[in-house]
Every structure is written in C-alpha cells, then in structure tokens.
C-alpha cells in the first residue's frame, strides 16, 4: 500500500549513483548495508530542512586563497570554480549552502589524521563555503589540489578532487559529492570514481576548463554545475510551503 | 514539466570530511562556523543522544560524520537552521553525542500522526552515498505501534529505537550498525 503513495520528490536513481558495495573501493566492503533500502514516501521530516542564511558566512569563506593566510599566498595553481545549482527539472536552486574541502597543492590535507609526507601549506586550510545566488550560481577561489596516495587493496592514487556538501531546500535533497578536473589521467584509475558505473555519470563529476572565466594573469577557471533532486510538480501530500 | 537532468552522483565524504563540515575537529579555526552538535531547539524535554557506529566486522567507526534534523516538541519545524545538528564520531572512543529536545509528532502524508522521530544521515569513508535512517524512542510504545514507517518494516524495527539510559530520564542510547545481523534499517526516501 505504501508503495502507491507518490513522494514529493523524484526518486533517487540508485543506478546513476554509486552502489553501496563497490569492492574495488575496499572501504565499502564492511561499511555498506546488505539489506535493501526501505523505500518510503517523504513526509514533512524530509520535505523540510535547515535554512542557512548568507550572514552565517565569514568574509573570506568563499576564498581559500585568503581564508587561511598567515604570511603569504598559498602555493599552487590558482583557480576559480564556478557553476550553477539546478534541480532535475533544470530549475535554479537558490540559497544552497555549499561546503567545500580539499587537499593542498601537494595532496596533503590539513587534518589531524592525515600523515601523508607532502608538507602542509601554512597559508592554506582547504576549508571553504559559499552559497548559491538567486539564480543558482555559485563561485569560490582556491588552488588546484594535488593527487595523493591512499591505501586501497594496495597502494592507490586519488585524482585531484574537491569535496562538496550541498543543502537544497529540504533534507531529501542532501548531497555530498566530489568533483574532478578535466583531463586528469588518474580519474579512470580511481576506484572511488569507478564506483559510479555509467560513464555519463562519471563525466557529470568532471569540472571542465572554463577559459572564458579565467582571470587574466591571475587564475584559471573551472566550471562545475550541480544537479539536486527535483521536487515533483504535484505532490499528493499537502504542501505546507 | 519533464525531468531533463540527472542528479549529480554522490561520492564518499572520505576520511577528511571534518575539514569541510566540522573544521574545528580537523584542527582548523573558523570564524562563526555556526554548526555543531546542538539543534538549538528549546521547549519540551531536553535530551542527549549518544551512540556509536559499527561496521560489518563489529568494529567501531571512528571517522563518521552524522547529521540530524527534527521538529520541535510541538511537532513543528522551525525556520532557519534550528532543528539541525552535526557531530562526528570521536577519533578515540568512536562515540557521537547530540543535544536536542524530544521531538513532537510530525504528520504523515495522509495527515495522521507519526511517532516522534529524528532524521539521521551518516557520512564516512567507505560510504558511497549517505545513509538515511530515523531515530525513534523506545519509551513511546503507543505512538510507535501506530507509526506508518515503523509499521512498514518487516524485520529490524528495533534497530531504530533509541533506548533510555538506566537512571536518566533525558539520555538515550542509539547505536548504528552499518552491516551485519543487527544492521540498522536504512531508507530510500
């Protein structure tokens, strides 16, 4: 009976997302549920969500080139990352909180648990945040992160990537992902990337060089558009706004 | 209107998720981060929820990040970020700890009441797409008995029940099992 109730959101296409268990990415073996996920319609618990105000952002949250400076600029390739947040119906998603984290130019994270031998950059934290504008556009400045090794069925290397966390209009749209950089030869060797099986879905995770938005004599630019789940036009449940 | 785009695929939050989502935990000082283990809700009964996350070998996961979202004691969701909280499992003990209030009843899709519950999402290395579950309360037996979501669970309903700590009215224990015999029920909502 429950399965006949329409949800307020388009169902997640779990064949487009990575499956829970992808043994080539070793960490999934003991951390993926074995039972089938229980499908339920969304109630107000999922169709609502926290609303973050632009005033929560610090002055340089969207600028990792500046937000951790101690005595100079961070080392590395200066880049601007920008894009647009849409839903599956191509509607712009405003006021989406985007939280970003990444390694430095040498592939080292500023994290108490990262012991990779590449040095920390005293002027770079790898922490940043921004919010999409009324038309869904977002942008932040950073350095291009380096690749780094990690243990996975023996030694393995992550392609350069930046982690993103997104809050749409409700908790059902919650998304955490990573994006990669066009042309990186490590992408096709990465077990975490390859947890996504459809090549078109992998391509959706690759930021494209965006020379038109490069800042002359300053920074290269990459474009990464993001799609959140779409809200159905006519949900059967009462929409309390 | 036709669906014309595909949702951006999820990728694991990885072991260094704290840098972005709880920077203080990673050792990064940030001005007005504003997100922590307190929902900021007041009114009703203040409660503390603690627990651990275990993997399929029974080992405690010490690099997970958890988020909750819930209604206030009146069953209403509050504007802003009140009702939302985020914490990590401790690097040494693996324990997480949320401070909030016991939620009231939120309507089901047909307008009938659901039992009090908190939405919980789990992110970690090795979790390719975040896991979505609910925390119910073992001491809400009547409400739980008629809850439509708990009622749809054939096996494992007890994995969603937070249990009151002995000797304390306001502390609950909620352990998560990612995999195995006591595997927590996870949803696709």
Boltz contact constraints between the chains, C-beta under 6 A:
constraints:
  - contact:
      token1: [A, 2]
      token2: [B, 152]
      max_distance: 6.0
  - contact:
      token1: [A, 5]
      token2: [B, 109]
      max_distance: 6.0
  - contact:
      token1: [A, 16]
      token2: [B, 6]
      max_distance: 6.0
  - contact:
      token1: [A, 17]
      token2: [B, 9]
      max_distance: 6.0
  - contact:
      token1: [A, 17]
      token2: [B, 10]
      max_distance: 6.0
  - contact:
      token1: [A, 17]
      token2: [B, 129]
      max_distance: 6.0
  - contact:
      token1: [A, 18]
      token2: [B, 128]
      max_distance: 6.0
  - contact:
      token1: [A, 20]
      token2: [B, 128]
      max_distance: 6.0
  - contact:
      token1: [A, 27]
      token2: [B, 125]
      max_distance: 6.0
  - contact:
      token1: [A, 27]
      token2: [B, 126]
      max_distance: 6.0
  - contact:
      token1: [A, 28]
      token2: [B, 126]
      max_distance: 6.0
  - contact:
      token1: [A, 30]
      token2: [B, 55]
      max_distance: 6.0
  - contact:
      token1: [A, 30]
      token2: [B, 56]
      max_distance: 6.0
  - contact:
      token1: [A, 30]
      token2: [B, 57]
      max_distance: 6.0
  - contact:
      token1: [A, 31]
      token2: [B, 55]
      max_distance: 6.0
  - contact:
      token1: [A, 31]
      token2: [B, 126]
      max_distance: 6.0
  - contact:
      token1: [A, 31]
      token2: [B, 127]
      max_distance: 6.0
  - contact:
      token1: [A, 31]
      token2: [B, 178]
      max_distance: 6.0
  - contact:
      token1: [A, 33]
      token2: [B, 179]
      max_distance: 6.0
  - contact:
      token1: [A, 33]
      token2: [B, 183]
      max_distance: 6.0
  - contact:
      token1: [A, 33]
      token2: [B, 186]
      max_distance: 6.0
  - contact:
      token1: [A, 34]
      token2: [B, 179]
      max_distance: 6.0
  - contact:
      token1: [A, 35]
      token2: [B, 183]
      max_distance: 6.0
  - contact:
      token1: [A, 37]
      token2: [B, 186]
      max_distance: 6.0
  - contact:
      token1: [A, 37]
      token2: [B, 188]
      max_distance: 6.0
  - contact:
      token1: [A, 38]
      token2: [B, 185]
      max_distance: 6.0
  - contact:
      token1: [A, 38]
      token2: [B, 187]
      max_distance: 6.0
  - contact:
      token1: [A, 39]
      token2: [B, 188]
      max_distance: 6.0
  - contact:
      token1: [A, 40]
      token2: [B, 149]
      max_distance: 6.0
  - contact:
      token1: [A, 40]
      token2: [B, 187]
      max_distance: 6.0
  - contact:
      token1: [A, 40]
      token2: [B, 189]
      max_distance: 6.0
  - contact:
      token1: [A, 41]
      token2: [B, 109]
      max_distance: 6.0
  - contact:
      token1: [A, 42]
      token2: [B, 189]
      max_distance: 6.0
  - contact:
      token1: [A, 43]
      token2: [B, 108]
      max_distance: 6.0
  - contact:
      token1: [A, 43]
      token2: [B, 109]
      max_distance: 6.0
  - contact:
      token1: [A, 44]
      token2: [B, 106]
      max_distance: 6.0
  - contact:
      token1: [A, 45]
      token2: [B, 106]
      max_distance: 6.0
  - contact:
      token1: [A, 45]
      token2: [B, 119]
      max_distance: 6.0
  - contact:
      token1: [A, 46]
      token2: [B, 189]
      max_distance: 6.0
  - contact:
      token1: [A, 48]
      token2: [B, 77]
      max_distance: 6.0
  - contact:
      token1: [A, 50]
      token2: [B, 81]
      max_distance: 6.0
  - contact:
      token1: [A, 50]
      token2: [B, 84]
      max_distance: 6.0
  - contact:
      token1: [A, 51]
      token2: [B, 80]
      max_distance: 6.0
  - contact:
      token1: [A, 52]
      token2: [B, 81]
      max_distance: 6.0
  - contact:
      token1: [A, 56]
      token2: [B, 34]
      max_distance: 6.0
  - contact:
      token1: [A, 58]
      token2: [B, 31]
      max_distance: 6.0
  - contact:
      token1: [A, 58]
      token2: [B, 32]
      max_distance: 6.0
  - contact:
      token1: [A, 88]
      token2: [B, 3]
      max_distance: 6.0
  - contact:
      token1: [A, 88]
      token2: [B, 5]
      max_distance: 6.0
  - contact:
      token1: [A, 89]
      token2: [B, 1]
      max_distance: 6.0
  - contact:
      token1: [A, 90]
      token2: [B, 4]
      max_distance: 6.0
  - contact:
      token1: [A, 90]
      token2: [B, 5]
      max_distance: 6.0
  - contact:
      token1: [A, 99]
      token2: [B, 20]
      max_distance: 6.0
  - contact:
      token1: [A, 99]
      token2: [B, 21]
      max_distance: 6.0
  - contact:
      token1: [A, 100]
      token2: [B, 20]
      max_distance: 6.0
  - contact:
      token1: [A, 101]
      token2: [B, 19]
      max_distance: 6.0
  - contact:
      token1: [A, 101]
      token2: [B, 20]
      max_distance: 6.0
  - contact:
      token1: [A, 109]
      token2: [B, 16]
      max_distance: 6.0
  - contact:
      token1: [A, 111]
      token2: [B, 16]
      max_distance: 6.0
  - contact:
      token1: [A, 111]
      token2: [B, 19]
      max_distance: 6.0
  - contact:
      token1: [A, 111]
      token2: [B, 26]
      max_distance: 6.0
  - contact:
      token1: [A, 112]
      token2: [B, 27]
      max_distance: 6.0
  - contact:
      token1: [A, 125]
      token2: [B, 28]
      max_distance: 6.0
  - contact:
      token1: [A, 126]
      token2: [B, 19]
      max_distance: 6.0
  - contact:
      token1: [A, 127]
      token2: [B, 19]
      max_distance: 6.0
  - contact:
      token1: [A, 127]
      token2: [B, 23]
      max_distance: 6.0
  - contact:
      token1: [A, 127]
      token2: [B, 28]
      max_distance: 6.0
  - contact:
      token1: [A, 163]
      token2: [B, 20]
      max_distance: 6.0
  - contact:
      token1: [A, 171]
      token2: [B, 69]
      max_distance: 6.0
  - contact:
      token1: [A, 171]
      token2: [B, 119]
      max_distance: 6.0
  - contact:
      token1: [A, 176]
      token2: [B, 13]
      max_distance: 6.0
  - contact:
      token1: [A, 176]
      token2: [B, 123]
      max_distance: 6.0
  - contact:
      token1: [A, 176]
      token2: [B, 130]
      max_distance: 6.0
  - contact:
      token1: [A, 177]
      token2: [B, 8]
      max_distance: 6.0
  - contact:
      token1: [A, 177]
      token2: [B, 10]
      max_distance: 6.0
  - contact:
      token1: [A, 177]
      token2: [B, 11]
      max_distance: 6.0
  - contact:
      token1: [A, 178]
      token2: [B, 11]
      max_distance: 6.0
  - contact:
      token1: [A, 195]
      token2: [B, 128]
      max_distance: 6.0
  - contact:
      token1: [A, 196]
      token2: [B, 9]
      max_distance: 6.0
  - contact:
      token1: [A, 201]
      token2: [B, 9]
      max_distance: 6.0
  - contact:
      token1: [A, 204]
      token2: [B, 8]
      max_distance: 6.0
  - contact:
      token1: [A, 226]
      token2: [B, 8]
      max_distance: 6.0
  - contact:
      token1: [A, 227]
      token2: [B, 5]
      max_distance: 6.0
  - contact:
      token1: [A, 227]
      token2: [B, 7]
      max_distance: 6.0
  - contact:
      token1: [A, 227]
      token2: [B, 8]
      max_distance: 6.0
  - contact:
      token1: [A, 229]
      token2: [B, 7]
      max_distance: 6.0
  - contact:
      token1: [A, 230]
      token2: [B, 3]
      max_distance: 6.0
  - contact:
      token1: [A, 233]
      token2: [B, 1]
      max_distance: 6.0
  - contact:
      token1: [A, 237]
      token2: [B, 109]
      max_distance: 6.0
